[in-house]
Amino acid sequence: MPDLRVRTANDAAIEPAAEFVLYWMIASRRTEWNFGLQRAIEWARKLKKPLLVFEPLRCGYPWASDRLHAFVIQGMADNAQRFSSRKSVLYYPYLEPKPGAGKGLLAALAERAAVVVSDDFPAFFLPRMVEAASDQVPVSLELVDSNGILPMRAAEMVYARAHDFRRFLQKTLKPHLEEFPKPDPLFRVRLPTLEQLPKEIARKWPAAELTDSLVTPRGLKGLPIDHTVAPTATVGGPKAAQKTLQEFLRSKLGHYDADRNQPEKEVTSGLSPHLHFGHISVHQVFSELMATGDWTIDDLAEKASGSRQGWWGASPEVESFLDELITWREVGYNMAWQRPDCDQYESLPDWAKKTLAEHVIDPREHVYTLEEFETAETHDELWNAAQRQLVREGRIHNYLRMLWGKKILEWSKRPESAVDVMIELNNKHALDGRNPNSYSGIFWCLGRYDRAWGPERPIFGKIRYMSSENTARKVRVRGYLEEYGP
């Protein structure tokens, strides 16, 4: 286990005489290519203890809805099936029936644990939850980073530009390409058996019954979550994630470089929600992607130029996808673990805040409320179509997501208000919202990872400008407008 991927969240000791090792699965919600599960198994082997995998789902988290709950529960069902065939591990899925019902559960489990292992995820409410838990867990609590190809703590500074971060990756990534998690950490694992949960825990906090009906509107009806945000056709869970990956490699990858910006052509990977919820590992995506071209680590270029193309020694479509998968995805994690305010307006570069402040009193031809934005009631049909896609499908086509954010900036009274609107709409409706990468996309619209542009414009100042008219000239949108019309 690479040292950079493991950190201790408290000062408590390991208790070798305890009943089991506990893996608190909160971000890497999968059984394969998972450093956290691998670490927990290592402890169980070393201490000769059973392993209990505890995967909870709270109902009081921000933006809790049928859409997000269903996606996570589908993954829990996959995990339950997977663990059921591995008698060495006891899997404990828990669905909180009302806010606060799960209070004390982790502490009760940890009192019986020799060591607790969990996932190190730098965004949403998880850091605060883990910090609070560190005071309640009476034994050593380890956090394991399975987020990216680059361990988060391999970069000790926040990179202000994607070019600079890409150049850093090209200088430092090679050894980390040889430190991947085990594809199947459960393979041939033999541990002492934990037959069942302690009776007092099972009685007070019963394990969830993960039936297919649970993820229907009727099954979710009894939970105190937002029932107006319905599940989408995108299925959650490791099985669906594997299917999505194989479909991308088989039929979309070859067109990725040429067509990924075309809204009418579905060549993007569709993996973002699965990566966000930890249903698939970026290490597996990378491994299977590079296997399509018989790539080896010796194909890497020696010089770190920071260029988007050429360093990997792969085809243009593979290099284009890798830039999205690694550079643009992980630059968000680079900021998130070092700056807790990465989802706040104040985290923007000074030049961006300065130019936006200078133009805050500029007249706005159109100003919309949050409700008008959410219901796609603007004058701009292309923007409205993108917003309808977000509400209906939990996603926006990658290229139009940039336009979506730029227009919210233009049609809001203040740039701070624009940030609030983007975060609310994205986190409420997008399956891949609430993620460091998602915040990178939102704040890019206001200058993060970008530079000052000219000519200086009203409202935008030196922030890069986009318009629906120019977008419609660059990419084909007629079919998109028809599909996501009123």
Sequence and secondary structure as in RCSB ss.txt:
>XXXX:A:sequence
MPDLRVRTANDAAIEPAAEFVLYWMIASRRTEWNFGLQRAIEWARKLKKPLLVFEPLRCGYPWASDRLHAFVIQG
MADNAQRFSSRKSVLYYPYLEPKPGAGKGLLAALAERAAVVVSDDFPAFFLPRMVEAASDQVPVSLELVDSNGIL
PMRAAEMVYARAHDFRRFLQKTLKPHLEEFPKPDPLFRVRLPTLEQLPKEIARKWPAAELTDSLVTPRGLKGLPI
DHTVAPTATVGGPKAAQKTLQEFLRSKLGHYDADRNQPEKEVTSGLSPHLHFGHISVHQVFSELMATGDWTIDDL
AEKASGSRQGWWGASPEVESFLDELITWREVGYNMAWQRPDCDQYESLPDWAKKTLAEHVIDPREHVYTLEEFET
AETHDELWNAAQRQLVREGRIHNYLRMLWGKKILEWSKRPESAVDVMIELNNKHALDGRNPNSYSGIFWCLGRYD
RAWGPERPIFGKIRYMSSENTARKVRVRGYLEEYGP
>XXXX:A:secstr
  GGGEEESS     TTSSEEEEE SS   SSS HHHHHHHHHHHHHT  EEEEEEE S STT BHHHHHHHHHH
HHHHHHHHHT TTEEEEEEE SSTTTTTTHHHHHHTTEEEEEEE   STTHHHHHHHHHHH SS EEEE  S SS
 GGG  S  SBHHHHHHHHHHH GGGGG    S TTTT       S  HHHHHHS      GGGGSHHHHTTSSS
BTTS   S   SHHHHHHHHHHIIIIIGGGHHHHTT TTS  S   HHHHHTTSS HHHHHHHHHHTTT  GGGS
 SS    SSSSS S HHHHHHHIIIIIIHHHHHHHHTT TTTTSGGGS HHHHHHHHHTTTS  S    HHHHHT
T SS HHHHHHHHHHHHHS   HHHHHHHHHHHHHTSSSHHHHHHHHHHHHHHH TT SSHHHHHHHHHTTTTB 
   SS BTTTBTS    HHHHHHHS  HHHHHHT  
